[in-house]
Amino acid sequence: MWEHLNTLRRWLNEPPAAVLAQDNPVSFYRRIRDGAQFYLGLSDTTMMHTEEWHFAQLGMYLERADNV
């Protein structure tokens, strides 16, 4: 999970990502969406559903509620 997050973060900080955001925002946001969904899938299927997993879920739902 950490490797995937780090790869996505590094990609966002590279100049080609900024160019893609300007030239083709749909592809740019699709890549971000796919990366986020991949991370959520990884965490849901590889982590034991213990206190740590519930804490991550709580953070996700708090962020969703804050954006509504």
N, C-alpha and C positions, 0 to 999 in steps of 0.2 A: 504494500500500500504506500509506504514511504517513497519507494522508487518512482511509482506512478505520479504521486503528487509533486515530487521534485522535478520530474521530467516535464510535467505540464507547466510548472512555475518557471523553469528555465526557458521553455519555448516562448512563454509570454514576454520574457525580458529580452528576447532576441529581436534584432531589427526586422527580419522577415515577417514576424507576427504583426508588427506595427503597419507594415506595408499591406499585408493581407487585410487588416482591419479597415484600412482606407479604401483599398481597391475592391474587396469583396467581403463586406461585413457579415453576410449570411454564412459563408464558409468559416469565417473567424469564430463567430458565436456557436456554430455547429461543433467546431472542434472543442471549444470550452464545454459545451453541454455534454458531448460524448465523453470527455475526460471526467467530468463530475459524475455522470451516471456510471462510468466504469469504476470509479473510486467507491461509490455507494454500493455497487454490486460486490466488489471485493470485500468491503468491510462487512457486508451482510452475510456473505457466504464463508468467510475465513475466520472471522472473530467468533469466539464463544459468546453466547448471548448472556453475558454476566453484567456486573455493575458498570464496567467500562463501556460496553456496547450501549447500554441504556443511557449512559451519560452522553455519548455521541449522538444518539437519537434525540435526546432532550435538547441538545444544542441545535440540531437541525430544525426541530419543530418550533423552538423559540425564535429562531431566525425567520422562519416562515411566518409566524404570527406577527413579528415585528414589521415585516414587509407588507402586511395586508392593510 
